[in-house]
Amino acid sequence: MAEQNHPLQNKDAFIIVTLGGKEENYSPDGLYTTTVPELMKFLILSLKVNGIEVKEILAIHNADELKEADLAKYTTEIRKTLRTP
């Protein structure tokens, strides 16, 4: 497990991942036959080994086609989750 006095020990993580593909493509029956949490499995494990708990994964689909309104929505959601002004 994580070494004692690690600066990130007992911290929380919030993963934000951008994906060019559509949401329906990231499912067992979708184009990629896997989910976003499954894609993040090794990152989550690495964080866990270092004493960091993943609280949430925010997947932003169709990221290469985001409109200003979509970006504003995600920005608001991220700020709310992180509790920042």
N, C-alpha and C positions, 0 to 999 in steps of 0.2 A: 504494500500500500504506500501511500504518500509519505515522504520523509517528514519528520517532526519539524515544526516551525516553517513549513513551506508557505510563502506569502499568499498563495491562493487556497490553502487548506480551509475547508469548511465554507467555501464561497459558493454562490449560485451562478449558473450560466444560463444565458438566453441565446439560443442559436438562431441566426437569421441566415437563410440560404436563398439565393436567387436561382431560378430555373428558367431556361428559355422555353421549355415545353409546357403544354397544357396540363392542368391538374389531373384530368382523367387518365393521362399517360402514366402517372405515378401510382399505380395500384397493381395488385396481383394479376388482374386481367387486362391491364393497360399495355401500351406499347413497350414500356420498359420492364414490365412484370415485377416491379418492386415498388416499395413505398419510400417516401422521404425519410421517415424514421429508420428504415432499414439501411438506406444509404448513409445515414449519420451514425450507424452502429459503432464503428471503430473510433470515431471522434468521441462519442458518448462514453465508450469504455475507457479511453485515454483520460478523459476528464475525471471519471469515477475513480480510477486508480490514483489520481492525484487529489482525491478528496473534494472534488467539485461536483455539485449536483445540477444536472440539467433540469431546469424548471419548465421550459417551453421551447418548442421549435416553431419558428415562423417561416413558412415556405412561401416565397413570392413567385408565383407562376407567371409565365408569359413576360418575364422581366424585360426582354428586349423589345417589347411592344407597349410598355407602360405609358400611360398618358399622365399628364400633370395631376389630374384629379385622383388617379390611382396612387400615385406617389405620395400625395398629400394624405390620403387615407392610411397608407402604411406608416408614414411618418408619425401620424397621430397615434396609431396603435402601438408603435414602438415606444414613443414617449410615455404613453399611459402605462405600458408594461414596466418600463424602467423608472417610472415616476419622476420624469424630468420636465422642466418647463418648456 
